[in-house]
Structure formats: C-alpha cells, structure tokens
C-alpha cells in the first residue's frame, strides 16, 4: 500500500512545486502592469500593483521551501527566476517612478538618478554571494521601490532625496550583512512579528495614496532602525569571527 502511494503523491508534489514557480513568475506580470500604470501617470494603481508584487515576493520563498521545489522542480532555477523578477519590480519600477513622479529629485537629476540605480543594482544582482550562504544580503539589497515610495509620501526636499539615493548607491558596495527577515535565526520571532506589522501598516497607509498619513511613514522608521541595528550587529560579529 505504501509502495503504490508513492507514484500518486509524486505528481502532486511536482505540480505543487511547478505551481510555486508559476506563482513567482507572476511577479513579472505585476511588475509590467506597474510600469504601464506609471507611464500612464496612474500612480495609485501602480502602488496597488507594487503591493501585489511585494506580496508575491514575500511568500514565494516560504512556499518554495514548503513544497521542496529543489527536489520536485529541479529543472527550474528558482533563485535565478526570483532575481530576474526582483530586478524588475524593485529596480526598474523604482527607476521609472524617479522619472515620472514630479519633484522626487532636483530638476535635471531624474535620469541620472534612475540610471545610477539600474547600474549599481546590476552589479549587486550579478554577485555570486549577493545572498550569502548563511542567508543575508551583502550590501544594500536594492530596496529601491521602498525608498522611492518614502520619497513620494514624505515629500522631502529633492536634494535630500538625491543625497539618500547617492548614499544607498554607495552602500551597495559596502559588505554589510543585511538581514533576510524570513530566514534570520537571531531574534527570529520578534523580527518576523515586526516585519509583518510593518508590512500590514505600510500597505494600509499606501492604499490611501495620495492622502497617506505621514505620521505612519515616520513611525515606520522604528522598524527600519531595528533592521539596520540587527544587520550591523551580524556584520560586526561576522568580522569578529573571521579575525579569530
């Protein structure tokens, strides 16, 4: 009975595994629809597509590990697929927003800003150890869509936005180990709870664009500070272990 059950289970597991890859691939659809919405100046719709793309990116890895895609869909490189889609949704989308949304950067710097993140992010994604073996991001992990959304909501001076953009471009080349929230070990439960709260509150706020409660965005910096401190702590400890 056990022997006859194995063949019937394997096709189901394979179907689930390839289904997860298909779910990941839908991120490209949402990224493309986001670009169309930005081009048509429908920023509210673009934000909805960005949120959906983030949802896909937030859960596809968890689903992939759950159904064991490396065993049951090993003909597809899920990491490569994920990187292709992340470059589209986190980088290309952000670059177009910098050009199409007024007053994010100083006049005349929009194209330079967009091209800069396209180039530095190309370097980041091409690194063999951009995602380290112990599940960290090495260097600023190209969260450009988050950064640009903050620019849109906070409406800071364009020169401040430009300075932040330049700093983040530089940080791509600085080997800080940024936390991968869903795969961290230290303070895992706390990190996941804070990440889910940050995501839920952020989605609620962004869905109200352009009337986003600005205090919510400022309050979210508590999570960002926690994330940066935890990342720096891991980086310092890693350097200490190498020194020993």
Backbone torsions as a table, in degrees:
resi	resn	phi	psi	omega
1	UNK	NA	-39.9	178.5
2	UNK	-66.1	-41.5	-178.8
3	UNK	-62.5	-42.8	-178.2
4	UNK	-71.7	-19.9	-178.1
5	UNK	-78.2	-25.3	-175.3
6	UNK	-63.0	-48.2	-179.9
7	UNK	-61.9	-33.1	-178.5
8	UNK	-73.9	-27.1	179.7
9	UNK	-80.4	-36.6	-174.6
10	UNK	-60.2	-45.8	177.3
11	UNK	-59.6	-35.1	178.5
12	UNK	-66.8	-44.2	179.1
13	UNK	-63.1	-39.4	178.6
14	UNK	-66.5	-40.8	178.8
15	UNK	-62.7	-41.1	178.3
16	UNK	-64.9	-41.3	-178.7
17	UNK	-63.9	-47.5	178.3
18	UNK	-68.3	-28.9	175.7
19	UNK	-64.6	-36.6	176.9
20	UNK	-65.9	-41.6	176.5
21	UNK	-61.1	-38.6	177.5
22	UNK	-64.9	-40.1	176.8
23	UNK	-60.4	-44.0	176.3
24	UNK	-59.8	-43.6	-177.2
25	UNK	-63.4	-25.5	178.2
26	UNK	-63.3	-18.3	175.7
27	UNK	-58.0	-33.2	177.8
28	UNK	-66.3	-36.5	177.6
29	UNK	-63.8	-47.3	-179.0
30	UNK	-66.0	-35.1	176.9
31	UNK	-64.8	-42.2	179.7
32	UNK	-66.0	-42.9	177.9
33	UNK	-63.9	-33.7	175.8
34	UNK	-63.2	-45.2	178.9
35	UNK	-60.2	-42.7	178.2
36	UNK	-61.9	-43.3	-179.2
37	UNK	-64.8	-40.8	178.1
38	UNK	-63.6	-44.2	-179.0
39	UNK	-60.6	-35.1	179.5
40	UNK	-86.7	7.9	178.5
41	UNK	63.7	24.0	176.5
42	UNK	-97.9	77.2	-171.8
43	UNK	-68.7	-35.4	178.7
44	UNK	-61.2	-44.2	177.4
45	UNK	-65.1	-38.9	178.2
46	UNK	-59.6	-40.2	179.6
47	UNK	-64.8	-38.3	177.6
48	UNK	-61.8	-43.9	178.0
49	UNK	-65.2	-38.0	177.7
50	UNK	-60.9	-42.6	179.9
51	UNK	-62.8	-43.0	179.1
52	UNK	-63.4	-43.7	178.9
53	UNK	-61.2	-39.2	177.6
54	UNK	-65.9	-37.4	177.5
55	UNK	-60.9	-46.3	178.9
56	UNK	-60.2	-46.9	-178.2
57	UNK	-66.2	-30.4	-178.1
58	UNK	-74.7	-24.4	-173.6
59	UNK	-116.0	-14.0	-175.7
60	UNK	-67.7	-36.2	179.2
61	UNK	-64.8	-41.7	178.2
62	UNK	-62.1	-43.3	178.9
63	UNK	-66.1	-39.2	-179.3
64	UNK	-61.7	-42.0	178.6
65	UNK	-69.5	-34.7	-177.5
66	UNK	-66.0	-42.6	-178.8
67	UNK	-92.8	-1.8	176.6
68	UNK	60.7	63.4	-177.5
69	UNK	-64.8	-27.1	-179.1
70	UNK	-66.5	-23.7	178.2
71	UNK	-93.4	-44.0	-170.1
72	UNK	-99.6	-6.9	174.5
73	UNK	-143.2	48.5	-173.3
74	UNK	-71.6	-8.1	176.7
75	UNK	-74.9	-10.6	-179.9
76	UNK	-116.5	132.7	177.2
77	UNK	-86.3	95.8	-176.7
78	UNK	-63.2	-35.1	179.8
79	UNK	-65.2	-41.4	178.6
80	UNK	-65.8	-43.9	177.7
81	UNK	-58.9	-43.9	-179.7
82	UNK	-63.0	-41.2	179.8
83	UNK	-65.3	-40.8	178.9
84	UNK	-59.9	-46.7	-177.6
85	UNK	-70.8	-38.2	178.2
86	UNK	-62.5	-38.7	178.9
87	UNK	-62.0	-39.7	178.1
88	UNK	-66.9	-51.8	-169.9
89	UNK	-80.6	-29.8	-178.3
90	UNK	-95.5	-26.0	-173.0
91	UNK	-111.5	-57.8	-176.5
92	UNK	-63.2	-43.0	177.8
93	UNK	-59.6	-45.1	179.9
94	UNK	-63.6	-39.4	-180.0
95	UNK	-61.9	-42.1	179.8
96	UNK	-69.0	-36.3	176.1
97	UNK	-60.4	-40.5	179.8
98	UNK	-60.3	-30.8	-178.7
99	UNK	-86.7	-38.2	-171.2
100	UNK	-91.5	-24.0	179.8
101	UNK	-91.6	122.3	-175.4
102	UNK	-65.3	148.6	168.1
103	UNK	66.4	21.1	173.6
104	UNK	-79.2	-38.9	178.0
105	UNK	-124.7	159.4	178.1
106	UNK	-57.7	147.7	-179.2
107	UNK	-54.5	130.9	179.6
108	UNK	93.2	-10.7	-178.9
109	UNK	-104.3	-1.5	-174.9
110	UNK	-61.4	-49.1	-178.3
111	UNK	-66.6	-40.6	179.1
112	UNK	-62.0	-41.8	178.5
113	UNK	-63.3	-44.3	179.8
114	UNK	-63.3	-45.2	-179.2
115	UNK	-66.5	-34.3	-178.4
116	UNK	-62.6	-43.2	-178.0
117	UNK	-73.7	-28.5	175.5
118	UNK	-64.4	-41.6	-176.8
119	UNK	-74.0	-49.8	-177.8
120	UNK	-66.4	-34.0	178.8
121	UNK	-70.2	-33.1	174.6
122	UNK	-59.1	-41.5	176.6
123	UNK	-63.7	-45.3	-176.5
124	UNK	-60.9	-48.0	-177.1
125	UNK	-68.6	-23.3	-177.7
126	UNK	-82.6	-12.9	-179.8
127	UNK	-67.6	137.1	178.8
128	UNK	-65.5	-29.4	-178.1
129	UNK	-114.2	30.2	175.7
130	UNK	-58.4	-38.1	170.0
131	UNK	-110.1	111.1	-171.5
132	UNK	-72.7	164.5	-179.0
133	UNK	-63.8	-26.0	178.5
134	UNK	-96.7	20.6	168.8
135	UNK	68.9	54.2	169.7
136	UNK	-128.6	162.1	170.5
137	UNK	-94.8	130.8	178.6
138	UNK	-95.1	116.4	-175.4
139	UNK	84.4	163.0	-179.7
140	UNK	-49.6	120.7	-170.1
141	UNK	-83.4	36.4	171.1
142	UNK	56.2	43.7	175.1
143	UNK	-81.9	51.5	-172.8
144	UNK	-68.3	-35.4	-179.6
145	UNK	-65.4	-37.4	174.8
146	UNK	-61.0	-47.1	-177.1
147	UNK	-61.1	-44.2	-178.3
148	UNK	-68.8	-36.6	176.2
149	UNK	-61.8	-39.7	175.6
150	UNK	-62.4	-41.3	177.6
151	UNK	-59.1	-42.1	-177.9
152	UNK	-65.9	-38.7	-174.3
153	UNK	-83.7	-43.6	-174.6
154	UNK	-76.3	-25.3	176.8
155	UNK	54.3	46.9	176.6
156	UNK	-75.6	170.0	176.6
157	UNK	-56.7	132.4	-178.6
158	UNK	-54.9	-30.0	178.8
159	UNK	-69.3	-33.8	174.8
160	UNK	-65.7	-43.6	177.7
161	UNK	-59.3	-41.7	-179.8
162	UNK	-63.8	-41.8	179.8
163	UNK	-62.2	-43.1	178.5
164	UNK	-63.7	-41.4	179.2
165	UNK	-60.4	-44.4	-179.9
166	UNK	-63.9	-44.0	-180.0
167	UNK	-60.6	-44.6	-179.9
168	UNK	-66.4	-34.3	175.2
169	UNK	-62.3	-41.4	178.9
170	UNK	-66.6	-40.6	-176.9
171	UNK	-64.6	-18.9	175.3
172	UNK	-59.4	-31.6	-176.5
173	UNK	-94.1	-1.6	179.3
174	UNK	-96.6	120.2	-170.7
175	UNK	-77.1	54.7	171.2
176	UNK	-77.6	141.7	180.0
177	UNK	-93.1	98.4	-179.2
178	UNK	-81.9	139.0	-175.3
179	UNK	-66.0	136.5	170.9
180	UNK	-96.2	97.9	-166.7
181	UNK	-51.3	-41.2	-175.4
182	UNK	-79.5	-5.7	-176.8
183	UNK	-125.8	6.4	179.7
184	UNK	-71.5	153.1	179.5
185	UNK	-103.5	-50.6	-179.9
186	UNK	-67.1	132.5	179.1
187	UNK	51.1	37.5	-173.8
188	UNK	-58.2	-49.3	-176.1
189	UNK	-63.3	-45.5	179.2
190	UNK	-62.7	-43.1	-179.6
191	UNK	-62.4	-43.6	179.7
192	UNK	-65.3	-43.0	179.4
193	UNK	-61.4	-47.2	179.8
194	UNK	-64.5	-37.7	179.2
195	UNK	-65.0	-43.3	179.4
196	UNK	-66.3	-38.7	177.4
197	UNK	-65.2	-46.2	178.3
198	UNK	-57.3	-45.4	-179.5
199	UNK	-65.9	-45.6	-177.4
200	UNK	-64.6	-46.2	-180.0
201	UNK	-66.9	-38.5	178.7
202	UNK	-63.4	-42.4	177.6
203	UNK	-62.4	-46.2	178.8
204	UNK	-56.9	-43.3	-178.3
205	UNK	-68.3	-45.1	-176.5
206	UNK	-67.1	-30.3	178.9
207	UNK	-65.5	-13.2	178.3
208	UNK	-95.2	4.6	-179.7
209	UNK	-54.7	136.6	8.7
210	UNK	-88.8	3.7	-178.7
211	UNK	-95.6	52.3	-179.0
212	UNK	-74.9	131.1	175.2
213	UNK	-62.9	108.9	-174.0
214	UNK	-62.4	-31.1	-179.0
215	UNK	-62.1	-30.0	178.8
216	UNK	-65.6	-42.2	-179.4
217	UNK	-66.0	-40.3	177.3
218	UNK	-66.3	-40.0	179.6
219	UNK	-63.2	-30.4	-178.5
220	UNK	-66.3	-15.3	178.1
221	UNK	-66.7	-16.8	174.0
222	UNK	-61.8	-45.3	178.4
223	UNK	-66.1	-42.2	-179.6
224	UNK	-61.0	-41.1	177.8
225	UNK	-62.6	-43.2	177.8
226	UNK	-59.8	-45.4	-178.5
227	UNK	-61.6	-43.9	-178.6
228	UNK	-68.0	-42.0	179.3
229	UNK	-63.1	-44.4	179.3
230	UNK	-63.0	-39.8	179.2
231	UNK	-65.7	-44.4	179.7
232	UNK	-65.1	-36.8	178.6
233	UNK	-62.1	-44.4	178.0
234	UNK	-63.7	-39.6	-179.0
235	UNK	-64.5	-45.7	179.3
236	UNK	-62.5	-42.6	-179.7
237	UNK	-66.1	-38.2	179.0
238	UNK	-64.3	-41.0	179.1
239	UNK	-66.7	-35.8	177.6
240	UNK	-64.3	-39.8	180.0
241	UNK	-69.4	-34.6	177.3
242	UNK	-66.7	-38.8	-178.6
243	UNK	-64.6	-34.4	179.7
244	UNK	-77.9	NA	NA
